[in-house]
């Protein structure tokens, strides 16, 4: 049973998890952002990866998302939970934790598919997050006594600049609740590898034009730090909610999607 976690500073010392070592993986898509840190707890193997690298030196638009996801696949990971820091657009405030329920891709110029030549697959992405993994997260949060919002639409921008106030008004009008820079192409790449994927977003700030003050990265880091204990509590509760066999559709995501001969 192997579970991937994409984070997220502060997630390297979960209570009750045994550190098993680091695994450096080479993929045909290049090098992942860092070595995968392997932890074990109650029969579940956890592989942690920070998408920005250990020293947080890789900006959102430069992350090698394909290598990161291909690396998880090489390690035999069947499920990935991603943690993201986001701005709040509607119905949320700094400090809130959202188990995202849908998403909008507003990025451009990123290597966003494993099938961009030769084989072509049009994967179904009606539901971008695995329902089974979302349910597991909600159950873990409840067991840990951590309040989370059980739905929210995440819109992903290219960054690294923050959004204009007009963009945020537009994003609100098309149904977005939170805004971040890393969900795409991470989520669809996982689906292309038939890996379950769910997202936990921490609201670190009001999105542009919806708060009173100018956003600083100090504010983002401080709010993220304050949420770390609650995030750790959710992750610590995961092994008790874990079920071995996947019954969701993610494991067969490529079935019937190939269009090339
Ligand atoms: Zn799934």
Boltz pocket constraint, residues with backbone or C-beta under 6 A from the ligand:
constraints:
  - pocket:
      binder: B
      contacts: [[A, 130], [A, 131], [A, 132], [A, 133], [A, 195], [A, 196], [A, 197], [A, 246], [A, 248], [A, 249], [A, 250], [A, 251]]
      max_distance: 6.0
